[in-house]
Amino acid sequence: MITDGTKKRLRELFGKTNCLDSMEDRIAYSYDGTALLSSLPDAIVVPSSVDQISRLMRLANEEKFAVIPRGSGSGLSGGSIPSENSVVLLMSRWDKVLELDKNNLTAWVEPGLITGKFQTLVESHGLFYPPDPGSSQICTLGGNVAENAGGLRGLKYGVTKNYVLGFEVVLPTGEVMHIGGKNMKDVAGYNLKDVLIGSEGTLGIFTKILLKLIPLPQTGRTLLGFYDSIAGAAETVSAITAARIMPAMLEFLDNPTIRAVEDFAHLGLDKDTGAILLVEVDGPRSAVEEDAAAIEKICMRSGAKSVRLAKDEAEGMKLKTARKSAFSALARIRPTTILEDATVPRSELATMVDFINITAKKHDIEIGTFGHAGDGNLHPTGLTDERDRAEIARVESAFDEIFRKAVDLGGTITGEHGVGLAKKKFMESLYDTPFIKLMRQTKEMLDPNCVLNPGKIISVSPRCEGALPKSREQIERLTAKMGNPSEAYF
């Protein structure tokens, strides 16, 4: 536990109203979007300046407590789960667009800005920020940079790192560093920008981010292809690629997910369909119409039972609901939803989905799978109940096999959700030793006292791990005992 003396110093630094340690507040920030993981922080602080964050990190190094950066808490790998003896640094109030530079097609933003709000703003100016995580309406841009988030438009437009030109970052030692700028070419020195992007809050705290924008596409067309099996959908993906067509979206849903979506959204989907492929093309109107017609023919040649082509943008939005509501639909089925991600080469998509289904049957559990067919990023989603210990054990065994199979097929344990706590054991057992060694050395060099988001991604040293419970039982027990919660502030 953080001492009373440390709490006093935090209150002096941030002010009483921006330092929280009531049991209610500690519970509220004890978990993120990751199922089964939670841990109580000692306190939560809300900064109002870069200087405060810098001084917090210096204090953490002096007094040896951990700092856990947090945006919206929508992460799915346990990246913002507190560790023992920790303070949560809440960045969600840093939500401004600091500059929109139409001449250079860039924007300076604060890290707590919601991704979807930023996209809506720039589109009102005829500009486009392509990264499109499924949680775009609740996740923050700072979290996106920390996780190198992908999304539905990743095939054509890439992921978050492709749109980050620079940032201001507070290092674990408290130093403030500026990287990058509006230059489209800059090879001065090591590419430290890409080292920090995707570091999951373990190497630095982003306080200001410079993003690249592009012109808003003129138009788009959306279609759904319906197949008897995932094999036909995978064949279509290969055929579209071979035809040199680059869709903005190329997504799929398997049968369990289709059933859940239809029960949830009532879109008129055939619940006996083996798989659905969602395709969207965008760009100049003439090219879009030509590509949409070509893709419709490819779908039919590749074994689609039928193809539904949107007539206009409104209908296109309705068709995209099939994919965008996948997680929400699946989450209604059982009390606990474990949304994972694993990526394989596109050519192995059908093999991987078949393996997931076989593994689910083997362990007598429910898994619905959807994801990004165009880049091989799958989201097998376990539907379970964390109160059923035997079932949770089976779920964990199934995902162990799924991640190992992904790596065996030349894939990876995560395409966009990150490693965090949830997949750390796979990181350390399935990847080359020199790679892990260099990551450890990087962490130790930048964070010698291991005070910034310790215990995430890889193990560094015993002092760096922190005590982390494996379920929410501890939090539930504490909640049940809360007869006289502590004071709201320290």
C-alpha distance (Angstrom), angle and dihedral (degrees) to the residues before:
residue distance angle dihedral
M1 . . .
I2 3.79 . .
T3 3.81 110.2 .
D4 3.78 125.5 -112.8
G5 3.79 87.7 -113.9
T6 3.79 91.6 57.7
K7 3.79 90.7 47.6
K8 3.77 89.4 53.3
R9 3.80 90.6 53.0
L10 3.81 90.8 49.0
R11 3.80 90.7 51.1
E12 3.80 90.0 50.9
L13 3.80 90.4 50.5
F14 3.82 100.2 44.6
G15 3.80 104.6 20.5
K16 3.78 127.4 -113.2
T17 3.80 97.2 -83.1
N18 3.82 92.4 52.4
C19 3.81 95.3 51.2
L20 3.81 115.1 76.2
D21 3.79 128.8 -175.4
S22 3.79 106.8 149.6
M23 3.79 113.8 130.7
E24 3.80 88.8 -115.0
D25 3.81 91.9 56.1
R26 3.79 93.5 43.6
I27 3.80 90.7 52.4
A28 3.82 91.9 46.7
Y29 3.81 90.5 57.5
S30 3.81 97.4 37.5
Y31 3.80 95.1 93.0
D32 3.80 142.9 29.9
G33 3.81 133.9 -163.6
T34 3.80 92.1 -58.9
A35 3.80 115.5 105.7
L36 3.82 120.8 -125.6
L37 3.82 97.6 12.7
S38 3.81 127.9 103.3
S39 3.80 140.7 137.4
L40 3.80 132.5 174.0
P41 3.81 118.4 -111.7
D42 3.80 118.1 -146.1
A43 3.80 92.1 -128.5
I44 3.79 145.8 -13.1
V45 3.80 123.3 -131.5
V46 3.80 128.6 -166.1
P47 3.82 112.7 -154.2
S48 3.78 125.4 -150.8
S49 3.82 99.7 -172.0
V50 3.78 143.1 28.8
D51 3.78 88.6 -117.7
Q52 3.81 90.7 59.8
I53 3.81 90.7 52.5
S54 3.79 91.1 48.0
R55 3.80 91.8 50.2
L56 3.82 90.1 46.6
M57 3.81 90.7 57.0
R58 3.79 91.8 48.1
L59 3.80 89.5 50.5
A60 3.83 90.6 48.4
N61 3.80 90.3 54.0
E62 3.80 91.1 47.4
E63 3.81 96.5 47.2
K64 3.83 97.3 29.8
F65 3.81 101.3 -125.4
A66 3.80 125.8 137.6
V67 3.81 127.1 -109.9
I68 3.82 117.5 -149.9
P69 3.85 114.3 -164.0
R70 3.81 113.8 -145.5
G71 3.80 136.3 -177.5
S72 3.81 118.8 169.4
G73 3.79 94.5 -26.1
S74 3.81 91.4 -124.9
G75 3.82 94.7 130.7
L76 3.79 119.4 127.3
S77 3.80 103.0 -154.1
G78 3.80 102.0 58.8
G79 3.79 93.7 -100.7
S80 3.81 95.5 145.8
I81 3.81 97.9 38.7
P82 3.84 107.6 127.4
S83 3.78 120.9 -119.0
E84 3.78 128.3 -144.8
N85 3.82 114.4 -67.6
S86 3.81 93.7 16.1
V87 3.78 144.5 144.4
V88 3.81 120.9 -149.6
L89 3.81 112.7 -134.6
L90 3.80 104.4 -149.6
M91 3.82 112.4 -153.0
S92 3.83 100.3 169.7
R93 3.83 93.4 105.7
W94 3.82 90.9 61.2
D95 3.79 91.9 86.9
K96 3.81 109.3 135.8
V97 3.78 134.6 119.8
L98 3.80 100.0 -131.1
E99 3.81 97.0 -171.7
L100 3.80 137.3 0.3
D101 3.81 107.3 -161.9
K102 3.81 108.2 -167.9
N103 3.79 92.8 177.9
N104 3.80 93.5 59.0
L105 3.84 96.4 27.5
T106 3.80 93.0 -124.5
A107 3.78 138.8 120.8
W108 3.78 132.8 -157.8
V109 3.82 109.2 -145.8
E110 3.78 139.0 174.2
P111 3.81 116.3 -115.0
G112 3.81 97.1 -116.6
L113 3.81 94.6 61.4
I114 3.82 112.5 120.9
T115 3.81 109.8 -115.0
G116 3.81 95.5 -134.8
K117 3.82 92.8 50.3
F118 3.80 90.2 51.9
Q119 3.81 91.3 49.3
T120 3.81 91.8 50.8
L121 3.80 91.2 49.5
V122 3.80 96.7 50.4
E123 3.81 92.3 43.6
S124 3.81 88.9 56.9
H125 3.82 85.1 62.7
G126 3.81 93.3 49.1
L127 3.80 92.7 -101.8
F128 3.78 132.4 120.0
Y129 3.81 136.4 -142.0
P130 3.82 102.5 -169.8
P131 3.86 106.4 -167.1
D132 3.79 103.7 105.8
P133 3.83 115.4 -179.2
G134 3.79 115.1 -172.4
S135 3.82 87.5 -116.0
S136 3.82 93.7 51.8
Q137 3.81 93.0 129.5
I138 3.81 92.4 59.9
C139 3.82 108.6 20.5
T140 3.81 123.9 90.3
L141 3.78 130.4 -125.5
G142 3.80 90.8 -123.4
G143 3.79 89.9 55.3
N144 3.80 89.8 47.3
V145 3.81 90.5 54.7
A146 3.81 92.1 44.9
E147 3.82 90.8 52.6
N148 3.82 97.2 32.1
A149 3.80 86.2 -126.9
G150 3.78 121.0 -150.0
G151 3.78 125.7 -171.4
L152 3.77 145.4 169.1
R153 3.82 96.2 -43.4
G154 3.80 95.9 49.3
L155 3.81 96.5 108.9
K156 3.80 95.3 65.6
Y157 3.78 103.2 20.6
G158 3.79 105.7 31.1
V159 3.80 128.6 -134.8
T160 3.80 137.1 -63.1
K161 3.81 96.5 -73.6
N162 3.82 89.8 60.7
Y163 3.83 88.9 64.8
V164 3.81 102.0 41.3
L165 3.81 112.1 99.3
G166 3.79 97.4 171.0
F167 3.76 147.3 -38.9
E168 3.75 148.3 -160.9
V169 3.79 111.0 -113.0
V170 3.80 136.5 -178.9
L171 3.80 109.7 -138.6
P172 3.83 122.9 -141.0
T173 3.81 89.8 -100.0
G174 3.80 92.2 55.6
E175 3.80 97.1 -104.3
V176 3.82 115.7 137.6
M177 3.80 115.0 -134.1
H178 3.82 131.5 -172.5
I179 3.80 119.0 -153.3
G180 3.80 130.6 -175.5
G181 3.78 131.3 -12.5
K182 3.79 143.5 -158.6
N183 3.81 94.4 -54.7
M184 3.78 111.9 115.4
K185 3.82 88.5 -150.9
D186 3.80 122.4 45.2
V187 3.82 123.5 145.7
A188 3.80 97.9 158.6
G189 3.79 106.0 138.9
Y190 3.79 133.0 -29.2
N191 3.79 117.2 -20.0
L192 3.80 94.9 -110.1
K193 3.79 90.2 157.1
D194 3.79 91.6 72.7
V195 3.80 91.5 44.7
L196 3.81 90.4 59.7
I197 3.82 96.0 40.3
G198 3.80 106.2 86.9
S199 3.82 93.7 14.3
E200 3.83 89.3 123.9
G201 3.80 96.3 -131.3
T202 3.81 93.7 -57.6
L203 3.82 99.2 108.8
G204 3.80 105.3 32.5
I205 3.81 148.4 -9.5
F206 3.81 114.4 -116.4
T207 3.80 112.3 -137.4
K208 3.82 100.8 167.7
I209 3.82 128.8 16.6
L210 3.82 130.9 -162.5
L211 3.81 111.5 -149.5
K212 3.78 130.9 -167.4
L213 3.81 118.5 -130.4
I214 3.80 131.2 -164.3
P215 3.82 133.1 -159.8
L216 3.79 114.6 -77.4
P217 3.84 111.2 -103.6
Q218 3.79 112.7 -106.2
T219 3.78 95.6 -127.5
G220 3.80 144.9 -24.3
R221 3.81 141.1 -149.7
T222 3.80 127.6 -151.5
L223 3.79 131.0 -159.9
L224 3.79 139.3 174.7
G225 3.79 123.2 -143.9
F226 3.82 118.2 -159.5
Y227 3.82 119.6 -150.1
D228 3.79 139.5 -178.6
S229 3.80 90.7 -132.1
I230 3.78 142.7 8.0
A231 3.80 88.5 -108.0
G232 3.81 91.1 70.4
A233 3.80 91.6 49.2
A234 3.82 90.5 49.4
E235 3.81 90.6 49.7
T236 3.79 88.8 53.1
V237 3.80 91.2 52.8
S238 3.81 90.1 54.0
A239 3.80 91.6 47.0
I240 3.82 93.0 50.1
T241 3.81 89.8 50.7
A242 3.81 91.3 47.9
A243 3.82 89.4 51.8
R244 3.83 88.6 59.2
I245 3.79 92.5 -119.3
M246 3.81 115.7 143.2
P247 3.82 110.5 -158.7
A248 3.78 120.4 -160.5
M249 3.82 87.9 -135.4
L250 3.79 131.1 22.0
E251 3.81 107.7 171.0
F252 3.79 136.0 160.2
L253 3.80 140.8 -159.3
D254 3.80 126.2 -163.4
N255 3.80 124.6 -140.1
P256 3.83 99.2 -90.6
T257 3.80 88.8 51.4
I258 3.82 92.8 46.8
R259 3.80 90.1 53.5
A260 3.78 91.8 49.9
V261 3.83 93.0 47.0
E262 3.80 93.2 49.6
D263 3.81 92.3 49.3
F264 3.82 88.7 48.5
A265 3.82 104.7 39.1
H266 3.84 103.8 20.8
L267 3.81 95.0 -139.9
G268 3.79 96.0 156.4
L269 3.81 94.4 -105.2
D270 3.80 120.0 163.0
K271 3.81 102.8 -112.7
D272 3.80 91.2 -155.7
T273 3.81 92.0 60.6
G274 3.80 111.3 119.2
A275 3.80 95.5 -146.7
I276 3.80 142.0 -8.0
L277 3.79 125.2 -146.6
L278 3.81 117.1 -156.2
V279 3.81 114.3 -158.9
E280 3.80 128.3 -178.1
V281 3.78 126.3 -179.9
D282 3.79 124.1 -170.8
G283 3.79 139.9 179.8
P284 3.83 134.5 76.7
R285 3.81 112.1 8.6
S286 3.81 96.6 -117.7
A287 3.81 93.6 49.3
V288 3.81 92.4 45.7
E289 3.79 93.4 53.4
E290 3.79 91.3 48.0
D291 3.80 93.6 47.9
A292 3.82 93.2 46.0
A293 3.80 91.5 52.6
A294 3.80 91.2 47.5
I295 3.81 92.6 49.5
E296 3.80 91.7 49.3
K297 3.83 89.2 56.3
I298 3.81 92.1 45.6
C299 3.81 90.7 52.8
M300 3.79 92.1 53.3
R301 3.82 92.8 45.7
S302 3.80 89.6 50.6
G303 3.79 93.5 56.5
A304 3.79 105.7 -88.6
K305 3.81 112.5 162.4
S306 3.78 89.1 -146.9
V307 3.80 142.2 -17.7
R308 3.79 126.7 -139.0
L309 3.82 113.1 -157.2
A310 3.81 118.5 -165.7
K311 3.81 113.6 -123.0
D312 3.80 95.0 -154.6
E313 3.80 143.5 -2.7
A314 3.80 93.8 -83.1
E315 3.78 92.4 55.0
G316 3.80 89.2 43.4
M317 3.80 89.6 57.3
K318 3.80 89.3 51.1
L319 3.80 91.9 52.2
K320 3.81 91.2 48.6
T321 3.80 88.1 55.5
A322 3.79 86.6 75.6
R323 3.79 89.7 66.9
K324 3.80 101.3 29.6
S325 3.81 92.7 54.0
A326 3.82 94.8 48.0
F327 3.79 96.6 102.9
S328 3.81 94.9 41.5
A329 3.80 90.3 49.4
L330 3.79 94.2 49.5
A331 3.81 92.0 45.1
R332 3.83 90.2 63.2
I333 3.79 93.4 62.6
R334 3.83 102.6 68.2
P335 3.83 134.7 13.1
T336 3.82 94.6 -109.3
T337 3.80 125.2 45.5
I338 3.80 120.2 -169.3
L339 3.80 109.1 -165.4
E340 3.80 110.5 -166.6
D341 3.77 135.2 171.8
A342 3.78 133.9 -148.1
T343 3.78 128.3 167.8
V344 3.80 130.0 -147.3
P345 3.81 133.1 172.3
R346 3.81 109.7 -77.5
S347 3.79 90.2 -112.9
E348 3.83 89.6 62.2
L349 3.82 96.4 50.2
A350 3.82 96.9 105.2
T351 3.81 91.9 42.7
M352 3.79 90.9 52.6
V353 3.81 95.4 46.8
D354 3.82 90.8 48.6
F355 3.81 89.6 50.2
I356 3.82 90.9 50.9
N357 3.81 91.1 52.3
I358 3.81 92.8 47.0
T359 3.81 90.6 47.8
A360 3.81 91.9 50.1
K361 3.82 90.6 53.5
K362 3.80 91.3 45.1
H363 3.80 91.5 56.3
D364 3.82 95.5 36.2
I365 3.79 95.5 -121.2
E366 3.81 136.9 125.1
I367 3.80 119.9 -108.9
G368 3.80 126.2 171.0
T369 3.80 116.1 -167.1
F370 3.79 129.7 -156.2
G371 3.77 134.4 145.3
H372 3.76 151.0 112.9
A373 3.79 107.5 -25.7
G374 3.79 91.9 179.6
D375 3.80 94.3 64.2
G376 3.80 100.7 24.7
N377 3.81 94.8 -111.5
L378 3.81 109.0 146.9
H379 3.79 128.9 -169.8
P380 3.82 108.5 -154.6
T381 3.79 104.2 -171.0
G382 3.78 119.4 -157.6
L383 3.79 116.0 -147.5
T384 3.78 110.7 -156.7
D385 3.80 147.1 121.5
E386 3.80 117.9 -103.0
R387 3.81 89.7 -151.1
D388 3.81 89.5 66.6
R389 3.81 102.0 78.7
A390 3.79 94.8 -174.2
E391 3.80 92.8 52.2
I392 3.81 92.4 46.6
A393 3.80 89.1 53.4
R394 3.80 89.4 53.4
V395 3.80 91.3 48.2
E396 3.80 91.0 51.7
S397 3.81 91.3 49.3
A398 3.81 90.9 49.6
F399 3.80 93.5 51.6
D400 3.80 90.3 46.8
E401 3.79 87.8 59.4
I402 3.81 93.1 42.9
F403 3.82 94.5 53.7
R404 3.79 92.7 45.4
K405 3.81 90.5 50.1
A406 3.82 90.6 50.8
V407 3.81 90.7 54.9
D408 3.82 91.0 44.7
L409 3.82 88.4 55.8
G410 3.80 90.9 54.2
G411 3.79 94.2 -95.6
T412 3.79 136.4 116.4
I413 3.79 138.6 -110.8
T414 3.80 93.0 -117.4
G415 3.77 134.8 20.4
E416 3.79 99.6 -179.6
H417 3.82 114.7 -16.1
G418 3.79 95.6 74.9
V419 3.81 133.2 -133.7
G420 3.81 102.9 -92.8
L421 3.79 111.5 143.4
A422 3.78 98.2 -43.5
K423 3.81 97.1 68.8
K424 3.78 103.3 23.5
K425 3.80 93.4 111.1
F426 3.81 90.1 56.3
M427 3.78 91.4 48.0
E428 3.77 91.2 56.2
S429 3.81 97.9 41.6
L430 3.81 103.2 40.0
Y431 3.80 104.5 40.2
D432 3.81 132.6 75.4
T433 3.81 116.6 -84.4
P434 3.84 95.7 -127.8
F435 3.81 89.7 54.4
I436 3.81 92.0 51.8
K437 3.82 91.5 43.3
L438 3.81 92.5 53.8
M439 3.82 91.1 48.4
R440 3.82 90.0 52.3
Q441 3.79 91.8 49.0
T442 3.81 90.7 50.0
K443 3.81 91.6 51.6
E444 3.80 92.9 46.8
M445 3.81 92.2 48.3
L446 3.81 95.8 50.4
D447 3.80 96.4 34.4
P448 3.83 106.8 30.6
N449 3.82 94.2 169.2
C450 3.81 93.4 41.5
V451 3.79 95.1 -128.1
L452 3.83 101.2 138.6
N453 3.82 114.4 84.3
P454 3.81 93.6 -37.9
G455 3.78 123.4 -160.4
K456 3.80 96.0 30.8
I457 3.85 127.3 124.9
I458 3.82 96.7 -6.3
S459 3.80 139.5 12.8
V460 3.79 111.1 -106.4
S461 3.80 106.4 170.0
P462 3.83 136.6 -26.9
R463 3.81 92.0 -97.0
C464 3.80 89.0 54.4
E465 3.78 97.6 59.1
G466 3.79 107.4 70.1
A467 3.80 123.7 -165.2
L468 3.79 111.1 -73.9
P469 3.81 123.8 176.9
K470 3.79 117.4 -135.4
S471 3.80 96.1 -135.3
R472 3.79 142.7 21.9
E473 3.79 93.1 -102.5
Q474 3.81 92.6 105.3
I475 3.79 91.5 53.8
E476 3.80 92.2 46.4
R477 3.81 91.8 51.2
L478 3.79 91.4 49.8
T479 3.81 91.5 48.2
A480 3.79 91.2 51.8
K481 3.82 90.9 52.2
M482 3.81 95.0 48.8
G483 3.77 101.2 117.4
N484 3.80 95.8 135.3
P485 3.80 109.5 22.5
S486 3.80 117.4 -159.6
E487 3.75 123.9 -99.3
A488 3.80 115.4 -69.6
Y489 3.80 93.2 -116.5
F490 3.79 136.3 23.7
